[in-house]
Amino acid sequence: MWKIEPPLYNRQGNLHLGKSDLVELADRYGTPLFVTEENRIRENYRRLNDAFTRRWNRFRLYYAVKANNNLAILNILRQEGSGADCSCIPELQLANLANFRIEDMLYTGNYNSDEELNFAAQLGVPVNLDDIDILDRLAKFGLPETICFRINPGFGKGGFDKLVFAGPDAKFGITSEVAERAYARAKKLGAKRFGIHMMAGSSVLDVEYFGQVTDRLFEIAAGISEKAGIEFDFVNIGGGFGVPYRPPEPDLDIERVAAEVTDRFKQRFEGAGSVPYLYAEPGRYLLCDSTVLLGRVHAVKFAGKKFVGTDAGMNILLRPALYGAYHQMYVANRMNARKKEKVNIVGQVCENSDILAKDRELPVTEEGDVIAILNAGAYGYSMSSNYNTRPRAAELLVRDGEEFLIREREDLTDILDRQRLPGRLLK
Ligand SMILES: Cc1ncc(COP(=O)(O)O)c(C=O)c1O
């Protein structure tokens, strides 16, 4: 089994996250439960931010709110100095509630509705547009001072096929040729400041790729600057920084990534008239390993193989069902167990894709045990659903042994909250 590394510890046979005993937290708060270690988020932010700013101090991180929209997490990252990358109106509203300033937000939608464009225009948030036509629609509501376009650099990479966001089959971005016209048009319509953006894929552990794909963006940006006669205030390389989910994947060497990216950035822009800021908008890298999802084993069944049924199924953590993603697991209350067996870890949802792990070697597991599912901090809670009428999990924030419930567990009230019944159906 993969070595246990901070912020995880084995103390007296129980898995701990920082100073918190996860078995004890499962008993006290119930399951399914996302437990997030605050210090880890801060460490991740500082590691990534320092790696870049040491090499290029005109650098800024914008946390991708879609990874987890909890206000506590937004506030932690705001305190660290992050901006907020928002993908829709409610994310902009949440960022506002978490006291991000408008100028510290970015709005990247795609296939935007008029309502969204109007909202962005009224707010005055820097808007990242996914097509030239959307520029004209946005202009009807008043053009924000800063206009940015999302570029499809022609290739991308992702931890799974579905996590590749650039290249010929991507629904995102515009080509460099369209971009030249788009910026010229934005200038004509009165845009004052310009940015350029890409988000070419997620969950990438390949250092060289970051150099290659960002260099392509920088090349496109330099070309547009020249042809459209504009200067970029910022160049946004998106997110995508991967974390190791599956042993023996190594950590992403973020120092080398920063070196690859900033070296190329400097080659393209240093010495040019006004040098842009370099932005990145990570989600996964900041949150992923800060959070463990706890599921209680309610039933164990032998049907050809052993099925271990927990309350943390695909409704709580969708990634295995959605991508075939691998999440490392421990039996949190059996960390010193020697006897192992291969089992399927499954949820309680009526789908056969509700399998969180197949043929996974784990300690011999019984009813009442607590399964700890690692790397659940990014796209964990945010992708969860009420499918099968199951309430969403609770989220607990821990720091130095203290805990705070940052999102209560849902119950029937939440399921009923928006339902309305015509009187004629009561008869
Ligand atoms: C536009 C945009 N920016 C940033 C991100 C964050 O990506 P990651 O979590 O891989 O860092 C995403 C994720 O899908 C995205 O769509």
The ligand as a Gaussian input file, in Angstrom:
#p B3LYP/6-31G(d) Opt

LIG

0 1
 C      -12.156000      27.511000     -17.062000
 C      -11.541000      26.660000     -16.009000
 N      -10.574000      27.171000     -15.251000
 C       -9.991000      26.454000     -14.269000
 C      -10.369000      25.156000     -13.997000
 C       -9.694000      24.419000     -12.882000
 O       -9.004000      23.316000     -13.350000
 P       -8.151000      22.387000     -12.395000
 O       -9.031000      21.952000     -11.302000
 O       -7.694000      21.292000     -13.276000
 O       -7.003000      23.204000     -11.902000
 C      -11.360000      24.559000     -14.779000
 C      -11.775000      23.176000     -14.545000
 O      -12.477000      22.536000     -15.252000
 C      -11.977000      25.337000     -15.809000
 O      -12.942000      24.833000     -16.579000

